[in-house]
């Protein structure tokens, strides 16, 4: 058996997505981070839940912003978002 994690570096949604939907999806992901990290020995080294510019590059060559609903979920969970990536 081989276990691996694949992610594009983040989930991208249309700005027109309902705020509560984006909030609920992000909140569920955040709550699942400990479960994902427990799946295999390499998972704690994956940048799940990483919001710093050092790791995400969100404000670099292809700047992106968090969806307002997602930003609310990250903030409620105690994460700090870079100013340039806030909605």
GIQUIMO-V918955 format. One record per backbone hydrogen bond with DSSP energy under -0.5 kcal/mol. CO is the residue of the C=O (numbers start at 1). NH is the residue of the N-H. If there is no record, write none. Layout:
BEGIN
CO&NH  CO&NH
END
This chain:
BEGIN
14&17  18&22  19&23  20&24  21&25  22&26  23&27  24&28  25&29  26&30  27&31  28&32  29&33  30&33  32&36  33&37  34&38  36&39  40&43  42&45  43&46  46&48  47&50  49&51  51&82  52&55  52&56  53&57  57&60  58&64  60&63  67&71  68&72  69&73  70&74  71&75  72&76  73&77  74&79  75&78  79&81  82&85  82&86  83&86  85&66
END
